Amino acid sequence: MTDVGIVGAGAGAAAAAFVVDGTVPDADVTVLEKSGGLCGRAATRRHDDLTYDYGANYLKSDDDRVVELITETLDDEGLVDVTDPVYTFAADGAVSPGRDADEHKWSYRRGLTQIAKRLFGRTDATVHRRTRVETVRRVEADSKWELDDADGETHGPFDVLLLNPPAPQTAELLRTAQWDDPLRETLVEAVGAVEYRSVWTAVLRYPFALDVPYYALVNTDKEHAVGWISREECKAGHVPDGETLLVVQANDAWSDAKYDGDPAENVAALADHVAEIVGDERLADPAWTDHQGWRYALPEGGVDRGPVDSARDAGLYLLGDWVAGEGRLHAALANGLDVGERVAYGI
């Protein structure tokens, strides 16, 4: 029996678990996730008759392996493709066509979390939700890994350990790890150097349809308080006919400044911005709202791969979009597939 421990149940972890489970017949995979959900920032919520992706907005078709995984390997029932284009807007709020480079913009009728749910569902992995890992421990006597959670329970020992949290949280786990190896400090330095952008998100519901020719607007000069506006009604099954549901994501400077501010004030401010950008004063007064702050939303770049690659010798693997060097869902999935293969063929 080969025991594999995974911290975090993001898209990368789900892809890695899928590969390991399907490639190593005797693998026993255990996943510890601090939240109650799956798929990390590719998050979905439901409210009454609404379904909405309020973190990552969609899955791009930028990696052939990921496309094959989503459209062929997994059941594509409920997969939806947003066909309306992405327009741009500048600091002065002027909207123009010009950014529709994505061949596909996929989600599911039940939201993006279906990706991780379907991947884990195809494995025998044991997933413990609401289980926060506080201590990582290397047991050198038998070259194993153990994990202590916030409730005092110990998990393991594991032959292989995969860490999937965002870089700052992974760096903290490594900094406090009970692991007497000079590589630990090198890893902490490398992982801790990955910078992130924060995103504060407002979700705005309206009892009318919005008559515009685009799915989304993106601020290309990064000088506006709003970085992204998208219409969930463009995803089949997400919003009742005749209604509008906007996902509005502030840029990182605004998000940092307002992150701990009053949520109602933040939502109202973003709704005002949306009304001005879209050119419809009705949007300043949503009928219903939701919100979410993402402290570690988008990595600014990748990690120094030297220490990350060296950690494999100790059975330690780091994975996620920040390891891939691109803060997109397809990058996290592709990196998870890569790590899963390395684990499977290295066992």
N, C-alpha and C positions, 0 to 999 in steps of 0.2 A: 504494500500500500504506500502511495506517495501522498503526503499531506501538503496541501497548498493553502496558505492563508492570504486573504486579500483585504486590505483596509480601504473602504470606500466602494460604493456601488455605482460609480459613474459609467458613462458609455464605454470608456476604455477598459474598465474592469470587467464589464459584461462581455465585451468582445474577447478579452483574454480568457475568461472562464469558459466561454463557448469553445474556443480552440483547444484548451487543455482538456476539457471534459470529453471532447470528441476525438482526441488524438491519443490520450493516455488512459487506457481502459481502467486501470486501478487507481486513478487519481481521486482523492477526496478533497473537494474544494469547499472552503469555508469563507464567507464574506461577512465583514462587519461594517455596517453603515450607521453613521450617527443620526441620520434623519429618519423620517418615516417613509421616504420615497426612494425611487430608483432613478438613475440616469443623470444625476448631478444637476448642472445648470440647464440641461435640456429638460425643463420642468413643465409639467402640465397641471392645471387646476380645473375643477368643474364647479359650477355654481348654477343651480336650477337647471335651465336648459342650455347652458353655455359650456363650451370646452375651449381652453385657450392655453397656448404655449407662451409663457411669460418670461422665459429666460432666453435660451437659444430659440430662434424663430422658425428655422427649418433646416433640413439636411441638404447640402449641396451634392451634386454628382461629380465631384472633383477627384475621385479615387475609384479606379475600376473594381478593386476588390470590395470596396464598400458598396458600390452599385450592385455587384453580383450578390453580395450578402443580403441586401435589402429587397431586391427584386426577384431573386431566384432561390437562394438558400433558405431564407425565411418565408413564411406565408405572407404574401403581399395583400391579403384581404384587408380592406380598410385603408390602404395606402392612398394618399391624396397628393396631387401635384398642383401647386399654385402656378397658374399660367399667366396671370397679369404681371406686368413689368414692375421693376423697381426704378423710380425716378429719383432725382437728386434735388437738394435745396442748399442754398448758400447762407452765409451769416445774415444777410439782409432778408432772408425768408423766401427769396425768389425760387420758384419751383420750375424744373425743366426736365425733359426726358434725357436719358443718357447713361443709365447704368442698369443694364439687364443682361449681364454676362453669364449668369447662372443658367445652365441648360435646363436643370430641374430644381425645383424648390419643394422638397417633400416634407410632409408630415403624415399623420394618421388621423382618421376620423376621431379617434380617442386620444390623440395628442402624441407628442414626440416621446414621451416616456414609454410608449409601446416598444421602442427599440430595445431598451434594456430589459423590459419585461419579457419580450419574446426571446431574447438571447438567453437570459437566465432560465426561462421556462423550458428551453431545449437542453438543459443540463440537469445533473443531480446535485448541483451546488446547494449548500445550506446557507441561506441568507438571513443574518440577524439584523433586523432594523432597530433603530433607536438604541444603538450600542456604540457608545463613544470610546474609542481606544485612547488610553492615557499613557500607557507605557509599552515600549517595544524593547524586547530583551533577547539578546543573543546568548544561547547556552552553548558555550564553546566545547564543553565536554563531549557532546554528541552532534555538534554542528547543526543545531536546530534553532528555531525562532519561537518565542512565546509573546503573547499580547495580554495585557491587563486592561480591562475596561473600567469605566467610571463606577460601576457597581461592585467592583472588587473581584470580578470573575476572571480567571485566567483561561485563555484560549490557546490551543496548540498542544504539544509542540508541532511546528511546521517545518518541513524540509525546505520549502521555498516560501518567501514572503513577497507580496506585491503591494506597493503603496500607491494609491490612486488619488489622494486628496490634492487640492491646489498646492502649488509650490510652497507658499508660506506655512501652511499647516503641515506639509510633509517635512519641511526644514525643522519645525518645532519638534515633531516626533523624533527626528534623527538627533536633534540637539540634546534631548533628554533621554535618548536611548541608552540602555545598559548594554553597551557594546564596546569592548576594549580593543579598538582597532584604529590606527591612525587615519584610515580611510573615512571614518565617521566624520571627523572634523572637516576633511576636504569636501565631503558630500554636503555637509551643512553649509559651507561657504558657497559652493556652486549652486545649490538649490535655493538658498536664501537670496541669491543675487537676481533671481527672476522677478521682474517687476510686473505689477498688475494694474489694470484700470478697474475702478469701481463703476457700477451701473445701478442707478436707482430707477425702478420701473413703475409706471402707473398704467392701470388697465381701466379704460373708460367705455361705458356702455351707453348707447343712445337708441331711442325707440323709432328711429328712422334710418332709411338707407342713404348712404353717402354716394353721390354721383360724381365719381372721379375715375380717371382711366388707369390708375396704378394700384398695385398691391401695397407698395410701401414707398416711403421717402427716406433717403439717407443723406445726412449732412456731410458733404465731401471735404469742406475746408476745416471742419472740426472747430469752428469758431462760434457755433450756436449752442445755446444751453441744451437743446434737444439734439440727440444724435440719430434717432431712428423713430419712425412712426409706421406701424403696419396694421393691416385690416384683417382680423381673424375671420371675417365673413367670407374671405376669399378661399378659405379652407373648408371643403365640403363637410358638413356635419357639425361645425363648430358653433354657429350662430343662427338663430331662427331667421327665416326669410323676412326681409323688410327692416332688419335691425343692423346696427353698426357696433363693432367692438374693436377699439383701438388699443394696441400695445405701444406705449410711448416710453422710450428709454432715453434718459438724460445722458449728456456726455460726462466724462470722468471728472472734470473740474467741478461742474455743478453737483454731480453725485457726491464727491468728497465733501464739498461745502455744506450740503444739505442732508447728508446721510443720516445724522441723528436728529434732524429737525422734526417738527410736527408733521406727521404723515398727511393730514388733511390739507395743510398749507402747501406741502409739496405737490400733492395731486392737483390742487386748484391752480398752482402756478404753471404746471405742465399743461393742464387743460387750456389755459389762456394762451400759452405758446402755440399749441396745436391749432386753436381757432384762428390765430393770426397766420400761421404757415399755410394751412389748407384754404383759408379764405372763407370760413363759414363760422359766423359768430355763435351759432347754436352749439358748437363744440366746446364752448367755455362752460357749459352747464350740463354735465353728464347726468344721466338718470341713476347710475350705479357705478361704483368704483372699487378697485382693488389695488394693492401695491406690494412691492417687494424690493428690498435692497440686496444687491449682490456685491459684497465687499471684495471678493476675488473673482471678478467676472471674466476678464480677458487678459491673458498673459501678453506682455509687450514683446516677448521674444522667447527663444528656447533656452535650454540649460546647457552648460558645458558638458558634452557627452562623455568626456574622458572619465571622470569619477563615476558617472552613472553606469558606464559599461564595465568599469572595474568592480563595481558592487556585485555583479552577477557571480563572481567567484565565491562569494559568501552566500549565494542563494537569495540575493536581494535585488528586486526589480522595481524601478520607478516607471510610472506610465501616466499618460494623460495628454491633453492638448499642449500643455506647457513643455512636455518632453519632445513632442513633435515640432514645437516652435511655431504653431499657428493656432490661434484661439477659435477654432471652428469645430463643429460636431464631427464632420467627416474626418478631420485630422485626429481627433481623440479615438474614433473607432479604428482608423487605420493603424495607429500606434498600438492599440490594444491587440489587434490581430498580430502585429509584429512581435509584441512581447509574449503573447500566448504561444506563438511558434517557437520562440527562443526557449521558453520554459519547457515546452513539450519535448523538444529535441535535445534539450540539455539535461533532462532527467535521466 
